[in-house]
Amino acid sequence: MTLIKQAMYTSACVYYLVVPAVILLNTLFYTNDMAESSFILVTGGAGYIGSHTIVELLNNGYSVVAIDNLVNAYAAKEQKPESLKRVELITGKTIPFYNIDVTNKKALNSVFQQFKIDCVIHFAALKAVGESVQIPLQYYQNNIAGSNTLFQVMKENNVKRLVFSSSATVYGTPQFLPITEDHPTGQGCTNPYGKTKYFVEEILKDVCTSDPEWQVILLRYFNPVGAHKSGLIGEDPSGIPNNLMPYIAQVAVGKRDKVNIFGADYDTPDGTGVRDYIHITDLAVGHLRALLKLNETTFRGCEVYNLGTGRGYSVLEMIKAFSKASEKEIQYNICKRREGDVASSYADATKAKRELNWTAVHDINDMCTDTWKWQSANPNGYVQNHSISR
């Protein structure tokens, strides 16, 4: 490995860490302090959930190193992702960043060799339900093979503490509501995305069974929405949004004409799909509580927790709430059902409250207001609004 250092040391310094077949760009100047300090490695750190979680980690005294392949994040050529630049602005702290893919074992291993990694929070994944039905092989390669490579590198570097970003999609079509952690998983998965999350969960359970030193928490998210209260970071989907809230927001800001509602004939109060929406900041805090749980001396093995509010809102209810928050009329079309969707899904998060001391505190008005603050200030996301400076 070759480390080429910049001539001057500033917080904005860049170095190029050269490893076989990959060049890693835009991270911190490497110092002896980094070798001695413990870091949380955040995969998918430039993404929506990753960036908000890093804010909470940094504000609570953790040191973070982030990696991302930038498939779902914006970065100007050979620069740090805009989302992480803004996280640095929010927190006043600098983030080591590597532009690599979790399927690249050599590149991953170089990060573990450069930093003393104490724990990994694993977000990196393709994440669209509808898209996964169309391109399942890419989802299996990225989400399952990439995760397996990461776990191998962790084992080889004796890092055995992990928080995994799972999903309520592992439950498939709900057999009962609200959904508890002991609801069957895998049997009723309706799309490849949900299956990838289920398979990775099973891999991690097997790893913990084979080696009792592993400490793993699986967080099953319901539907993350909202944005940081500053309006500086938020959800910035590439192309047409796959999730409801950013689509509504883009209609409100004038970027799209109408919201497409996929199905109005479900067995729900107004016929549209019902989901448990959780504010992104509540979700990020859930990861902090998971880290605290891992720190308990008696914790071993694998535990799973739902992160949701425990209440479902329909598509039409979300449109109405966002229209109120933005003071914009939201036009919509009723379309046929989308393959892979279910009628209703909402969480029972009692276990997280009892064992993690976590509960969602933001309501639907907060979710819509914060999303609108982000979207109205950044109508084109990060791409054309990247001139914010310290």
C-alpha positions in Angstrom: 0.0 0.0 0.0 1.2 3.5 -0.8 0.1 6.6 1.0 0.6 9.9 -1.0 0.2 12.8 1.4 -0.7 16.4 0.5 1.9 19.0 1.1 -0.2 21.0 3.6 -2.3 19.7 6.4 -5.8 21.1 6.7 -9.2 19.5 7.5 -9.9 19.5 3.8 -6.8 17.5 2.8 -7.2 14.6 0.5 -5.0 11.6 0.1 -4.9 8.8 -2.3 -4.7 5.3 -0.8 -3.6 3.0 -3.5 -4.4 -0.7 -3.3 -4.6 -3.3 -6.0 -7.3 -2.5 -8.6 -8.8 0.4 -6.7 -8.0 4.1 -5.9 -9.7 5.4 -2.8 -10.4 9.1 -2.9 -11.3 12.0 -0.6 -10.7 10.9 2.9 -8.9 12.6 5.8 -5.2 13.1 6.1 -4.0 10.0 7.9 -2.6 10.6 11.3 -1.2 8.5 14.2 -4.3 9.6 16.2 -6.5 7.7 13.8 -4.5 4.5 14.2 -5.1 4.8 18.0 -8.7 5.9 18.0 -11.6 3.5 17.6 -14.0 4.1 14.7 -17.4 3.1 13.7 -17.4 2.0 10.0 -20.5 3.1 8.2 -21.1 1.4 4.9 -23.4 3.3 2.6 -22.5 6.4 4.6 -23.3 9.0 1.9 -26.8 7.7 1.5 -30.1 8.9 3.1 -30.1 6.9 6.3 -26.3 6.7 6.5 -25.8 10.4 6.4 -28.4 11.1 9.0 -27.0 8.4 11.3 -23.5 9.8 11.0 -24.9 13.2 12.2 -26.1 11.5 15.4 -23.0 9.5 15.8 -20.7 12.5 15.6 -22.9 14.6 17.8 -22.7 11.9 20.4 -18.9 11.6 20.5 -18.3 8.7 18.1 -15.6 8.7 15.5 -16.7 7.6 12.1 -15.2 6.4 8.8 -17.6 6.2 5.9 -17.6 4.2 2.7 -20.0 4.4 -0.3 -19.9 3.5 -4.0 -22.0 6.6 -4.7 -24.7 4.7 -6.7 -27.3 6.5 -4.6 -25.3 9.6 -3.6 -24.1 12.7 -5.4 -20.5 13.8 -5.5 -18.7 16.1 -7.9 -15.7 14.4 -9.6 -13.0 13.3 -7.1 -14.7 15.1 -4.3 -16.3 14.0 -1.0 -20.1 13.3 -1.4 -22.2 16.5 -0.9 -24.2 14.8 1.8 -21.1 14.2 3.9 -19.9 17.7 3.3 -23.1 19.0 4.7 -22.9 16.5 7.6 -19.5 18.1 8.4 -21.2 21.5 8.3 -23.9 20.4 10.7 -21.5 18.7 13.2 -18.4 20.8 12.8 -16.4 17.5 12.4 -14.5 16.0 9.4 -15.4 12.5 8.1 -12.8 10.1 6.6 -14.5 8.8 3.4 -13.6 6.1 0.9 -15.3 5.7 -2.5 -15.4 1.9 -2.6 -17.9 -0.9 -3.1 -18.6 -3.5 -0.4 -18.1 -6.2 -3.0 -14.4 -5.2 -3.3 -12.6 -7.2 -0.7 -9.2 -5.8 -1.2 -10.5 -2.2 -0.9 -12.5 -3.1 2.2 -9.5 -4.7 3.9 -7.4 -1.7 3.3 -9.9 0.4 5.4 -9.7 -2.1 8.2 -5.9 -2.0 8.1 -5.8 1.8 8.2 -8.4 2.4 10.9 -9.1 0.7 14.2 -12.6 -0.4 13.6 -14.6 -1.2 16.7 -18.1 -1.8 15.1 -19.7 -1.7 11.7 -23.1 -0.2 10.8 -24.0 -1.8 7.5 -26.4 0.3 5.3 -24.9 -0.3 1.8 -27.5 -1.9 -0.4 -29.7 -1.4 -3.4 -33.1 -0.6 -1.9 -36.1 -0.2 -4.3 -38.8 -2.8 -4.0 -40.2 -2.3 -7.6 -36.7 -2.1 -9.2 -35.7 -5.4 -7.4 -38.5 -7.2 -9.3 -37.1 -6.0 -12.6 -33.3 -6.6 -11.9 -33.1 -9.3 -9.2 -29.6 -10.5 -10.1 -28.2 -7.1 -9.4 -29.9 -7.1 -6.0 -28.6 -10.5 -5.1 -25.1 -9.6 -6.2 -24.9 -6.3 -4.4 -26.9 -6.9 -1.3 -26.1 -10.5 -0.5 -22.6 -11.1 -2.0 -21.5 -7.6 -0.9 -22.6 -8.3 2.6 -20.9 -11.6 2.7 -17.7 -10.0 1.6 -17.9 -7.4 4.3 -18.5 -10.1 7.0 -15.5 -12.0 5.8 -13.3 -9.0 6.0 -14.7 -8.2 9.5 -13.9 -11.7 10.6 -10.4 -11.6 9.2 -9.7 -8.4 11.0 -11.3 -9.6 14.3 -14.2 -7.1 14.2 -17.3 -8.9 15.3 -19.7 -6.1 16.3 -22.4 -5.2 13.8 -25.6 -3.3 13.4 -27.4 -4.4 10.2 -29.8 -2.2 8.3 -32.7 -4.7 7.6 -36.2 -4.0 6.6 -39.9 -4.8 7.4 -40.1 -6.3 4.0 -38.6 -9.5 5.5 -42.1 -10.1 6.9 -43.7 -10.3 3.5 -47.5 -10.1 3.5 -48.4 -9.6 7.2 -50.1 -12.5 8.8 -51.2 -10.2 11.7 -50.9 -6.5 12.7 -49.1 -4.8 14.3 -46.0 -6.8 13.3 -43.8 -8.1 16.1 -40.3 -9.4 15.8 -41.6 -13.0 16.1 -43.7 -12.6 13.0 -42.6 -15.2 10.4 -39.9 -14.0 8.0 -38.9 -15.1 4.6 -42.0 -17.2 3.9 -44.1 -14.5 2.4 -41.5 -12.1 0.9 -43.1 -10.6 -2.1 -40.0 -9.1 -3.8 -36.2 -9.7 -4.3 -35.3 -6.7 -2.1 -37.0 -8.2 0.9 -35.5 -11.6 0.2 -32.0 -10.1 0.1 -32.6 -8.6 3.6 -34.0 -11.9 4.8 -31.0 -13.9 3.5 -28.5 -11.5 5.0 -30.3 -11.8 8.4 -30.0 -15.6 8.1 -26.3 -15.4 7.3 -25.7 -13.3 10.4 -27.7 -15.7 12.6 -25.6 -18.6 11.3 -22.4 -16.6 11.9 -23.4 -15.9 15.5 -24.2 -19.5 16.0 -20.8 -20.6 14.7 -18.9 -18.0 16.7 -20.3 -16.8 20.0 -17.9 -13.8 20.1 -20.1 -12.1 17.4 -22.5 -9.3 18.6 -25.1 -8.5 16.0 -28.2 -6.3 16.1 -30.7 -6.5 13.2 -32.8 -3.4 12.9 -36.0 -3.9 10.8 -37.0 -0.5 9.5 -40.5 0.3 8.4 -40.6 3.4 6.1 -38.1 6.2 6.7 -39.1 9.7 5.7 -38.4 13.3 6.7 -35.1 15.1 6.7 -32.7 16.7 9.2 -34.2 19.7 10.9 -31.6 22.0 9.4 -32.9 21.3 5.9 -29.3 20.7 4.8 -29.6 16.9 4.3 -32.5 14.8 3.2 -33.6 12.1 0.8 -32.2 12.7 -2.7 -33.2 9.8 -5.0 -31.5 9.3 -8.3 -34.1 9.6 -11.2 -37.7 8.9 -10.5 -38.3 8.3 -6.7 -39.1 4.8 -5.7 -40.6 5.8 -2.4 -43.7 7.8 -1.7 -42.5 10.8 0.3 -39.8 12.1 -2.0 -42.2 11.7 -4.9 -44.8 13.8 -3.1 -42.2 16.4 -2.3 -41.0 16.6 -5.9 -44.6 17.2 -7.0 -45.0 19.9 -4.3 -41.9 21.7 -5.5 -43.0 21.6 -9.1 -40.5 19.0 -10.4 -43.2 16.5 -11.2 -46.8 16.9 -12.2 -48.6 14.3 -10.2 -48.2 11.5 -7.7 -48.9 8.0 -9.0 -50.8 6.0 -6.4 -50.3 2.3 -7.1 -53.6 0.8 -6.2 -56.8 2.2 -4.6 -58.6 -1.1 -4.2 -56.7 -2.5 -1.2 -58.6 -3.6 1.9 -57.8 -0.4 3.8 -60.0 2.5 5.0 -59.6 4.5 1.8 -58.4 1.8 -0.5 -54.7 3.0 -0.7 -51.8 1.2 0.8 -51.1 1.8 4.5 -47.5 2.0 5.9 -45.7 2.8 9.1 -43.7 6.0 8.4 -40.8 6.8 10.7 -38.9 10.1 10.8 -35.3 9.7 9.7 -33.9 11.3 12.9 -35.8 8.8 15.1 -34.4 6.0 12.9 -30.9 7.4 13.3 -31.2 7.6 17.1 -32.3 4.0 17.0 -28.8 3.1 15.8 -27.2 4.9 18.7 -29.3 2.9 21.1 -28.3 -0.3 19.3 -24.6 0.6 19.8 -25.3 1.1 23.5 -26.9 -2.3 23.6 -23.9 -3.9 22.0 -21.7 -2.3 24.6 -23.5 -4.2 27.4 -21.0 -6.7 28.8 -23.6 -9.5 28.8 -24.7 -9.0 25.1 -23.8 -11.8 22.8 -25.3 -13.3 19.7 -28.0 -11.8 17.5 -31.0 -9.7 18.4 -33.7 -8.1 16.2 -35.7 -5.0 16.8 -38.5 -3.3 14.8 -38.1 0.5 14.3 -41.4 2.1 13.6 -44.1 4.3 15.1 -46.7 1.6 15.6 -49.2 3.5 13.5 -50.0 3.2 9.8 -50.9 6.0 7.4 -52.4 5.6 3.9 -51.1 7.1 0.8 -53.9 9.6 0.6 -53.4 10.5 4.3 -49.7 11.3 3.5 -50.6 13.4 0.5 -53.1 15.4 2.6 -50.6 15.9 5.4 -47.9 17.0 3.0 -50.2 19.4 1.2 -51.0 21.0 4.6 -47.3 21.3 5.5 -46.2 22.7 2.2 -49.3 24.7 1.5 -49.3 23.2 -2.0 -52.0 21.3 -3.8 -50.8 17.8 -4.6 -52.2 16.3 -7.7 -52.4 12.5 -8.1 -53.3 9.6 -10.4 -54.7 6.3 -9.4 -52.7 3.5 -11.2 -52.9 -0.3 -11.0 -51.2 -2.1 -8.2 -47.4 -2.4 -8.2 -46.0 -5.9 -8.1 -44.6 -6.8 -4.8 -46.6 -4.3 -2.6 -48.8 -5.3 0.3 -52.0 -3.6 1.6 -50.9 -2.7 5.1 -47.8 -2.9 7.3 -47.1 -1.3 10.6 -44.9 -2.1 13.5 -45.1 -3.2 17.1 -41.9 -1.5 18.5 -42.5 -2.5 22.1 -39.3 -4.6 22.2 -37.1 -1.6 21.1 -38.8 0.6 23.8 -38.2 -2.0 26.5 -34.7 -3.2 25.6 -33.1 -0.2 23.7 -35.0 2.6 25.6 -36.0 3.8 22.1 -39.3 5.2 20.8 -40.2 7.4 17.9 -40.9 10.9 18.9 -41.7 12.7 15.6 -45.2 12.7 14.2 -46.6 12.9 10.6 -46.6 16.7 10.7 -42.8 16.7 11.7 -42.1 14.2 8.9 -43.9 16.4 6.2 -42.6 19.7 7.5 -39.0 18.6 7.6 -39.2 17.0 4.2 -40.6 20.2 2.8 -37.9 22.3 4.4 -35.3 20.1 2.7 -37.0 19.8 -0.7 -38.0 23.5 -1.0 -34.4 24.6 -0.2 -33.0 21.9 -2.5 -35.4 21.4 -5.3 -32.9 19.5 -7.4 -31.4 17.6 -4.4 -27.6 17.9 -4.0 -26.8 18.1 -7.6 -27.4 21.8 -8.3 -27.4 23.0 -4.7 -23.9 22.0 -3.7 -22.4 25.5 -3.1 -23.2 25.6 0.6 -20.0 26.5 2.5 -18.9 26.6 6.1 
